[in-house]
Amino acid sequence: MELITVTIENNVHVITLNNGKVNAISPEVIGQINSALDHAEQQNAVVIITGQPGILSGGYDLKTMKQSAEAAIALVTAGSTLARRMLAFPTPIIGACSGHAIAKGAFLLLSCDYRIGSTGPFKIGLNEVAIGMTMHQAGIEIARNRIPQNYLSRAVINAELFAPEQAVLAGFLDQVVAPDQLMDTAHAVAKHMQTLNMPAHLGTKLKERQAILASLDAAIEQDKLITLNL
């Protein structure tokens, strides 16, 4: 079953999440995203990640998270490893947030190189504490990398959710456009990104993100050793 769709135009690979009404991030979804990224990497392609109208993703698949502690830890580990891969990806990744982005959906945005949101009555943020989950260490490290200090406690500890315009200030988005302009804007950004020298882009990205990548590697291993508070 295809839980994502991939369209390719002018060597821009658009990965669209398509897993039910909340685009739940399951092990299968992560596997298919990784396969799509493998192909994009082989083609030296710019990537756009988006979702259905009104929703990028509502977070991890709850059936898997409630199945067992082992299943939950495995899913979170796979998700953190995906975030780490995105942060070090050799070509630019653009997030086109088509609506709500909650929990892992928001972490996808925090792992992209450039993020565009849609105007509308949408919420973006990290609700883990609100639903009784102690934030995993890898999540905290990803948040520290992109969320400004004056929003960090609000987003991570207080589980505050933000409207798209405020999500720009909070570090989840770089700009907000009307829904009918979302994909055109994402493709325009992708076209600009294609003008970059990709080896220089990657080399600079790895230098600038050296600290977060090292912190993530340690955090992913740390998270494997604890039982999540579900």
Buried (B, 14 or more C-beta within 10 A) or exposed (E): EEBBEBEEEEEBBBBBBBBEEBBBBBBBBBBBBEEBBEBBBEEEBBBBBBBBEBBBBBBBBBEBBEEEBEBBBBBBBBBBBBBBBBBBBBBBBBBBBBBBBBBBBBBBBBBBBBBBBBBBEBBBBBBBBBEEBEBBBBBBBBBBBBBEEEBBEBBBEBBBBBBBEBBBEBBBBBEBBEBEBBBEBBBEBBEEBBEBEBEEBBEEBEEEBEEBBEBBBEBBEEBEEEEBEE
